[in-house]
C-alpha cells in the first residue's frame, strides 16, 4: 500500500524516481522496490518521505487519520457554541461559512 501512495505522490509532484532517490539519499532501485512492493521503506525513510511530500506518516502507511475526525468534531463544537457580535446565535449559513474558512486555514498550514 505504501508503494502506491509513494508513486502517486511522486507523480503529483512530477518528479522521477531518480530525482526522488537523490532527494532522499537512496538509490533509484530502492524507490522502484518501494513502489512495486518488493521492499518496505525503513521508519526513517517513511519519516523523510512524509516530510518531503508534506503528509503524515499515517497517511503514507494507509492508516486512518484520527486527527482529522477529532479536528472536525472540535471545529463543529466550537462553531455551535459561537455567538454573533450581537450575542445572538449564528444561523446555519454563517456556521457553514466559518467552518469552511477554518478548515481552509488549517489545511494551508499543513
Secondary structure as UniProt FT lines:
FT   HELIX           2..13
FT   HELIX           17..24
FT   HELIX           28..36
FT   HELIX           43..53
FT   HELIX           57..61
FT   HELIX           66..81
FT   TURN            85..86
FT   HELIX           92..109
//
